[in-house]
Structures are given as C-alpha cells and as structure tokens.
Amino acid sequence: MAENNTILEKLDGLVARYEEVATLITDPSVIADQKRYVRLTKEYKELGDLVEARGRYLTALNGVREAKELLLSEQDPEMREMARAELDEQSQRLPALEEEIKLLLIPADPEDDKNAIVEIRGGTGGDEAALFAGDLFRMYSKYCESKGWTVNVSSFSEGAAGGYKEIIFTVSGEKVYGTLKYESGVHRVQRVPATETQGRVHTSAASVAVLPEAEEFDVEINEGEIKWDTFRSGGAGGQNVNKVESGVRLRYMWRNPNTGETEEILIECTETRDQPKNKERALTRLRSFIYDKEHQKYIDDIASRRKTMVSTGDRSAKIRTYNYPQGRITDHRINYTIYNLQSFMDGNIQDCIDHLIVAENAERLKENQL
C-alpha cells in the first residue's frame, strides 16, 4: 500500500487548495479581476475532478480494508463469500483509479481548452500539393463536424487545378486545441496525380499549423498602432461581394520579446460580408499569432525534455504519410500504421489522435515521475 499512501498524500494537499479556490471565486474583488477569475474557475474545475476521483479511490481502499477485516473475524460461510467478492471487486478497481489519478495529477496544458486557428499550406509538389491541402481541409472539416465543432474559414487562396495554396480557419468547440494540436507538422502524400499520364506515383506535401486562439487578455496589443486597409472580397456571393469593401487587411509592427527583433505582421480576413466582424476576426488572428510566437520558448522547452515529438516543437517535421497506392496511413511519431486511408480522409481520424494522446501521456507521466 506504499504507493497508495503517496497518491493519497498528493491528493490530501489538494483538498485544502480546492476549498480555498471555492472561497476565492465567490470574492467580488476576484470576480472583478477577469484574468484571475478565469484562471481560478479553471483550477476549481480541475481540482474538483481530482477531489471526486479521490473520493472514489478512498471508497475502494476502505472497501478492501473492511473486506479483509471481515474475512479475519467472520465465521459464517455466506458472509465470508460476500466479503471475498467485495475484496475482489474493490481490489480490481484500484489500479484503474490509480492510473486515472496519476493522469489527473499531471499539470494540464493551459492551452488545451482553447479554440484553434488552423493553417494549411500546400508545400512541395505544385498543383498536386494544393489538391492535397484541399483534401486535408475536407478531412478536418468532416472530423470537426463529427465532434460538433464549428469551422469558420478566415481566408484562402485557391490552387490553379483546385484545392488550396493556403487556407486558414478557426475551429470552435470543447477542448479543440488540446485535440487538434497533434496535427501540427508536415503531411506527406504519395499518389498518382490526376495530371500524370505515365501513372507514376509522386510525393507531395502540405504543412499544417495549429495555434491556440488567444483570449483578449493573453497578449498586449497597442491597437492604435494597427494600420487597417479595406478591399473588395472576391469569390462566390453575387454582386454584393464586388460592390462592398468588406475584406480587411491589418499591418502591425511587433517586437518579439524572445529575440528582441521587430517584424511586420500582415493579416487578411474575408470571412464574412460584415466589415466590423472581419476586423474582429483579424484581431483574433493577430492575438493568436503573437501569443504563439511568445509561447515558442515554452514549447521548445517542453520539446527538449521529451523524447517523442508528439505535440510540440518543430512544425517542419514530417509527421504523417498518406500512401494512396497501398491505402496506408503512417504516423511517424508513434509508428502507427493503418490500412483504411479512404475512411481516414473522410474524417475518421480519432483513433490516430487517441494513440497520440496515450503516447503523450506516457511521456508526461515519466516527466513528472508519477
């Protein structure tokens, strides 16, 4: 029971903090400080999950102890049989509860609950890369639909033969970033392009970047220094699109606190026909871009401590290959291979993400010595 005691010791310290946070979030001065209030309500929920798991764990431990005492003191065969059944049942529950608590004890990634901004860009391979970027966008759209998430396209640039040279979209819902962050990296496709007359297999690539959508108070922006332009949106939508200057473009000079260098950020948004809404969404993307850059040091630090590059660090790393002739998907980070490419491209990617989460959790348990 030595391990049980260390788990309980860790949990006992958290009960007092849970009660303290419960009091703090009802304090008017805390509620007035929006940034602190949001942080504390999140902590309250996470601690609540641990306190609830602790309750179930204590129940199982007490069940084991009482059943053992009963077996020592009870002579009645029927009562002994009941005690033995109870001992088996509660003993079997303990390992699963311990694993659940260990995972809950790992400090949660503060970004996981955020919405995500996803950027897909066709890489090497010209028209074929743009077509593949379009296939990836369709795959993610279908996956998001199956999760009940909302997808809003901010901007896109179409490829000459279809697909997208680049497409940027926001995904809103529950724990979006915590799920989609595993998709950041280079996706490689091997297939015979529609334009290939000799039937040769070509290799092309598209890059996917998944950024956490930043809240207003996550980064500081001097809105007075933003230069705004408006322009007419192109694309489908009838005459209104060409007459109204609803598209917006922002330019912002930003100094990177990690490097001290200044760079110009340029963002366009043509998401809606409503110019104020497009401005708001362009600002959200600006905040997220800066937030991502400022957090790169934190991400690199995690990456340097982990052996597997599951959800961190290098966005130029090849993470997955889509082999059409063999109907095969391979995720290179965890040696995951399946042969149902068509289903995968139809948005059935959850199993792969689940395997990535398991690998990541194993790394985090090691990192936290649990």
C-alpha positions as CSV (number, residue, x, y, z in Angstrom):
1,M,0.0,0.0,0.0
2,A,3.1,2.3,-0.1
3,E,2.1,3.7,-3.5
4,N,-1.5,4.2,-2.3
5,N,-0.2,6.4,0.5
6,T,2.0,8.6,-1.8
7,I,-1.0,9.1,-4.1
8,L,-3.2,10.0,-1.1
9,E,-0.5,12.3,0.3
10,K,-0.5,14.2,-3.1
11,L,-4.3,14.3,-3.1
12,D,-4.7,15.4,0.6
13,G,-2.7,18.6,-0.1
14,L,-5.0,19.5,-3.0
15,V,-8.2,19.2,-0.9
16,A,-7.2,22.3,1.1
17,R,-6.4,24.2,-2.1
18,Y,-9.8,23.2,-3.6
19,E,-11.6,24.6,-0.6
20,E,-9.5,27.8,-0.8
21,V,-10.3,28.3,-4.5
22,A,-14.0,27.6,-3.9
23,T,-14.0,30.6,-1.5
24,L,-11.9,32.8,-3.7
25,I,-14.2,32.5,-6.8
26,T,-17.1,34.0,-4.8
27,D,-15.0,37.0,-3.7
28,P,-16.2,40.2,-5.5
29,S,-12.6,41.6,-5.9
30,V,-11.5,38.3,-7.6
31,I,-14.6,38.4,-9.9
32,A,-13.7,42.0,-10.8
33,D,-10.2,40.8,-12.0
34,Q,-11.4,38.9,-15.1
35,K,-8.0,37.4,-15.8
36,R,-7.6,36.0,-12.3
37,Y,-11.2,34.8,-12.1
38,V,-10.9,32.8,-15.4
39,R,-7.7,31.2,-14.2
40,L,-9.2,30.3,-10.8
41,T,-12.5,28.9,-12.2
42,K,-10.4,26.6,-14.5
43,E,-8.3,25.5,-11.5
44,Y,-11.5,24.9,-9.5
45,K,-12.9,22.5,-12.1
46,E,-9.6,20.6,-12.4
47,L,-9.2,20.3,-8.6
48,G,-12.9,19.2,-8.5
49,D,-12.2,16.3,-10.8
50,L,-9.3,15.2,-8.6
51,V,-11.3,15.6,-5.4
52,E,-14.1,13.5,-6.9
53,A,-11.5,10.8,-8.0
54,R,-10.0,10.9,-4.5
55,G,-13.5,10.1,-3.1
56,R,-13.9,7.1,-5.3
57,Y,-10.3,5.9,-4.5
58,L,-10.9,6.2,-0.7
59,T,-14.2,4.2,-1.1
60,A,-12.3,1.4,-2.9
61,L,-9.5,1.4,-0.3
62,N,-12.0,1.3,2.6
63,G,-13.9,-1.5,0.8
64,V,-10.6,-3.5,0.6
65,R,-9.8,-2.9,4.3
66,E,-13.3,-3.7,5.5
67,A,-13.5,-6.9,3.4
68,K,-10.1,-8.1,4.8
69,E,-11.2,-7.4,8.4
70,L,-14.5,-9.3,7.8
71,L,-12.6,-12.3,6.4
72,L,-10.4,-12.4,9.5
73,S,-13.3,-12.1,12.0
74,E,-16.3,-13.7,10.3
75,Q,-17.1,-17.5,10.5
76,D,-20.4,-17.5,8.6
77,P,-19.6,-19.0,5.1
78,E,-22.2,-16.8,3.3
79,M,-20.7,-13.6,4.9
80,R,-17.2,-14.8,4.1
81,E,-18.2,-15.3,0.4
82,M,-19.7,-11.8,0.3
83,A,-16.5,-10.4,1.8
84,R,-14.4,-12.2,-0.7
85,A,-16.4,-10.9,-3.6
86,E,-16.2,-7.4,-2.3
87,L,-12.4,-7.7,-1.8
88,D,-12.0,-8.9,-5.4
89,E,-14.2,-6.2,-6.8
90,Q,-12.6,-3.3,-4.9
91,S,-9.0,-4.7,-5.5
92,Q,-9.7,-4.7,-9.3
93,R,-10.9,-1.1,-9.2
94,L,-7.8,0.2,-7.5
95,P,-5.2,0.0,-10.4
96,A,-7.6,1.8,-12.9
97,L,-8.3,4.5,-10.3
98,E,-4.6,5.0,-9.6
99,E,-3.9,5.4,-13.3
100,E,-6.8,7.9,-13.6
101,I,-5.5,9.9,-10.7
102,K,-1.9,9.9,-12.0
103,L,-3.1,11.4,-15.3
104,L,-5.2,14.0,-13.4
105,L,-2.1,14.9,-11.4
106,I,-0.1,15.8,-14.5
107,P,-0.3,19.6,-14.8
108,A,-2.8,20.3,-17.6
109,D,-1.6,22.1,-20.7
110,P,-3.2,25.6,-20.1
111,E,-3.8,25.9,-23.9
112,D,-5.9,22.6,-24.3
113,D,-9.3,24.2,-23.6
114,K,-8.8,26.9,-26.2
115,N,-10.3,27.1,-29.7
116,A,-7.8,26.7,-32.5
117,I,-6.7,28.6,-35.6
118,V,-5.6,26.1,-38.3
119,E,-3.4,27.0,-41.3
120,I,-2.9,24.5,-44.1
121,R,-0.4,25.3,-46.9
122,G,0.4,23.4,-50.0
123,G,4.2,22.6,-49.9
124,T,6.4,21.0,-52.5
125,G,4.5,19.5,-55.4
126,G,2.8,22.5,-57.1
127,D,-0.8,21.7,-58.2
128,E,-0.8,18.3,-56.5
129,A,0.2,19.9,-53.2
130,A,-2.6,22.3,-53.4
131,L,-5.1,19.5,-54.1
132,F,-3.7,17.6,-51.1
133,A,-4.1,20.7,-48.9
134,G,-7.8,20.7,-50.1
135,D,-8.1,17.0,-49.2
136,L,-6.7,17.7,-45.7
137,F,-9.2,20.7,-45.2
138,R,-12.1,18.4,-46.2
139,M,-10.8,15.7,-43.7
140,Y,-10.6,18.2,-40.8
141,S,-14.0,19.7,-41.7
142,K,-15.6,16.3,-41.6
143,Y,-13.8,15.4,-38.3
144,C,-14.9,18.7,-36.7
145,E,-18.5,18.1,-37.9
146,S,-18.4,14.7,-36.2
147,K,-17.3,16.4,-32.9
148,G,-20.0,19.1,-33.1
149,W,-17.4,21.8,-33.6
150,T,-17.8,24.9,-35.7
151,V,-15.4,25.7,-38.6
152,N,-15.1,29.3,-39.9
153,V,-12.8,30.0,-42.9
154,S,-10.9,33.3,-42.5
155,S,-9.0,33.4,-45.7
156,F,-7.9,31.1,-48.6
157,S,-6.0,31.1,-51.8
158,E,-7.1,28.5,-54.4
159,G,-4.8,26.4,-56.4
160,A,-4.8,26.6,-60.2
161,A,-6.1,23.0,-60.5
162,G,-8.3,23.1,-57.4
163,G,-7.6,22.7,-53.7
164,Y,-5.8,25.5,-51.8
165,K,-2.4,27.0,-51.9
166,E,-3.3,28.2,-48.4
167,I,-6.4,28.1,-46.2
168,I,-6.8,29.5,-42.7
169,F,-9.8,28.6,-40.5
170,T,-10.9,28.8,-36.9
171,V,-12.4,25.8,-35.1
172,S,-14.6,26.5,-32.0
173,G,-15.9,24.0,-29.5
174,E,-14.8,22.0,-26.5
175,K,-11.1,21.2,-26.0
176,V,-10.4,21.9,-29.6
177,Y,-6.7,22.9,-29.4
178,G,-6.0,20.0,-27.0
179,T,-7.2,17.6,-29.6
180,L,-6.0,19.2,-32.9
181,K,-2.5,20.2,-31.7
182,Y,-1.3,16.8,-32.7
183,E,-1.9,17.7,-36.3
184,S,0.8,20.4,-36.5
185,G,3.6,19.4,-38.9
186,V,4.3,18.3,-42.5
187,H,1.8,15.8,-44.0
188,R,3.2,13.9,-47.0
189,V,1.1,12.3,-49.7
190,Q,2.2,9.6,-52.2
191,R,-0.2,9.1,-55.1
192,V,-0.6,9.3,-58.9
193,P,-1.6,12.9,-59.7
194,A,-4.6,13.4,-62.0
195,T,-2.3,15.2,-64.4
196,E,0.2,12.3,-64.6
197,T,-0.1,10.4,-67.9
198,Q,2.5,7.7,-67.2
199,G,0.8,6.5,-64.0
200,R,3.9,7.3,-61.8
201,V,3.5,7.9,-58.1
202,H,4.5,11.4,-57.0
203,T,5.3,12.6,-53.5
204,S,3.9,16.0,-52.4
205,A,3.5,17.7,-49.1
206,A,1.3,20.2,-47.2
207,S,2.1,21.8,-43.8
208,V,-0.5,22.1,-41.0
209,A,0.0,24.6,-38.2
210,V,-2.5,24.5,-35.3
211,L,-2.4,27.6,-33.0
212,P,-4.3,28.1,-29.8
213,E,-6.8,31.0,-30.2
214,A,-5.7,33.7,-27.8
215,E,-8.0,35.5,-25.4
216,E,-8.0,39.3,-25.3
217,F,-6.0,39.3,-22.0
218,D,-3.5,36.7,-23.2
219,V,-1.4,39.3,-25.1
220,E,-1.0,43.0,-25.1
221,I,-1.5,44.8,-28.4
222,N,-1.4,48.6,-29.0
223,E,-4.5,48.8,-31.2
224,G,-3.6,52.5,-32.0
225,E,-0.6,51.2,-33.9
226,I,-2.5,48.9,-36.2
227,K,-2.8,50.1,-39.9
228,W,-6.1,49.0,-41.5
229,D,-7.0,48.7,-45.2
230,T,-10.2,47.5,-46.7
231,F,-10.8,45.8,-50.1
232,R,-13.5,44.1,-52.0
233,S,-13.8,40.4,-51.3
234,G,-13.7,38.1,-54.3
235,G,-15.4,34.7,-54.7
236,A,-18.9,33.4,-54.8
237,G,-21.7,35.5,-53.4
238,G,-23.3,37.6,-56.2
239,Q,-23.0,41.3,-56.9
240,N,-22.8,42.4,-53.3
241,V,-19.3,40.9,-52.9
242,N,-17.8,43.1,-55.6
243,K,-19.6,46.3,-54.5
244,V,-18.9,46.3,-50.8
245,E,-15.4,46.7,-49.3
246,S,-15.9,44.1,-46.6
247,G,-12.4,42.4,-46.7
248,V,-9.9,43.8,-44.2
249,R,-6.2,43.8,-44.0
250,L,-4.2,44.8,-41.0
251,R,-0.5,45.6,-40.6
252,Y,1.2,45.6,-37.2
253,M,4.8,46.2,-36.2
254,W,5.6,43.7,-33.3
255,R,8.7,43.3,-31.2
256,N,9.5,39.7,-30.3
257,P,10.4,39.6,-26.6
258,N,12.3,36.4,-27.0
259,T,14.7,37.7,-29.8
260,G,14.3,41.5,-29.5
261,E,13.7,41.7,-33.3
262,T,10.9,43.7,-34.8
263,E,8.7,42.2,-37.6
264,E,5.7,43.4,-39.6
265,I,2.7,41.1,-39.3
266,L,0.2,41.2,-42.2
267,I,-3.2,39.6,-41.8
268,E,-6.2,39.5,-44.2
269,C,-9.7,38.4,-43.4
270,T,-12.6,38.0,-45.9
271,E,-14.6,35.6,-43.7
272,T,-18.0,37.5,-43.8
273,R,-19.6,40.3,-45.7
274,D,-19.7,42.3,-42.5
275,Q,-16.6,44.5,-42.2
276,P,-16.6,45.0,-38.4
277,K,-16.9,41.2,-38.0
278,N,-13.9,40.7,-40.3
279,K,-11.9,43.3,-38.3
280,E,-12.8,41.5,-35.1
281,R,-11.6,38.1,-36.6
282,A,-8.5,39.6,-38.0
283,L,-7.7,41.0,-34.5
284,T,-8.2,37.5,-33.0
285,R,-5.8,36.0,-35.5
286,L,-3.2,38.8,-34.7
287,R,-3.5,38.0,-31.0
288,S,-3.2,34.3,-31.6
289,F,-0.1,34.8,-33.9
290,I,1.7,36.9,-31.3
291,Y,0.6,34.5,-28.5
292,D,2.0,31.6,-30.4
293,K,5.3,33.3,-31.1
294,E,5.7,34.4,-27.4
295,H,5.0,30.8,-26.3
296,Q,7.5,29.2,-28.7
297,K,10.2,29.3,-25.9
298,Y,7.8,27.4,-23.6
299,I,7.1,24.9,-26.4
300,D,10.8,24.4,-27.2
301,D,11.5,23.8,-23.5
302,I,8.9,21.0,-23.4
303,A,10.2,19.5,-26.6
304,S,13.8,19.4,-25.3
305,R,12.6,17.4,-22.2
306,R,10.7,14.8,-24.2
307,K,11.9,12.0,-26.4
308,T,8.8,11.9,-28.6
309,M,7.8,14.9,-30.6
310,V,4.1,14.2,-30.2
311,S,2.6,17.7,-29.9
312,T,5.4,20.1,-29.5
313,G,8.2,21.9,-31.2
314,D,9.2,21.5,-34.8
315,R,6.5,22.3,-37.3
316,S,8.8,21.4,-40.2
317,A,9.0,17.8,-39.0
318,K,7.3,15.2,-41.2
319,I,4.6,13.7,-39.0
320,R,2.4,11.5,-41.3
321,T,2.4,9.8,-44.7
322,Y,-0.7,9.2,-46.8
323,N,0.1,6.4,-49.3
324,Y,-2.7,6.0,-51.8
325,P,-1.5,3.0,-53.9
326,Q,-1.3,1.0,-50.6
327,G,-4.3,2.6,-48.9
328,R,-2.0,3.2,-46.0
329,I,-1.6,5.9,-43.3
330,T,1.6,6.0,-41.2
331,D,2.1,8.4,-38.3
332,H,5.9,8.6,-37.9
333,R,5.9,9.9,-34.3
334,I,4.4,6.7,-32.8
335,N,4.9,4.1,-35.6
336,Y,1.1,4.0,-36.1
337,T,0.1,2.4,-39.4
338,I,-3.4,1.6,-40.6
339,Y,-4.8,0.5,-44.0
340,N,-8.1,2.4,-44.2
341,L,-6.9,5.6,-46.0
342,Q,-10.3,6.4,-47.5
343,S,-12.1,6.3,-44.2
344,F,-9.3,8.4,-42.7
345,M,-9.7,11.0,-45.4
346,D,-13.4,11.1,-44.7
347,G,-12.6,12.4,-41.2
348,N,-12.3,9.2,-39.2
349,I,-9.0,10.3,-37.5
350,Q,-10.0,9.9,-33.8
351,D,-8.2,6.5,-33.4
352,C,-4.9,8.0,-34.5
353,I,-5.4,11.0,-32.2
354,D,-6.2,8.7,-29.3
355,H,-2.9,6.8,-29.9
356,L,-1.0,10.1,-29.9
357,I,-2.7,11.2,-26.6
358,V,-1.7,7.9,-25.0
359,A,1.9,8.3,-26.1
360,E,2.0,11.9,-24.9
361,N,0.5,11.0,-21.5
362,A,3.2,8.3,-21.1
363,E,5.9,10.9,-21.7
364,R,4.3,13.3,-19.3
365,L,4.0,10.7,-16.6
366,K,7.7,10.0,-17.0
367,E,8.5,13.7,-17.0
368,N,6.5,14.2,-13.7
369,Q,7.9,11.0,-12.2
370,L,4.5,9.6,-11.4
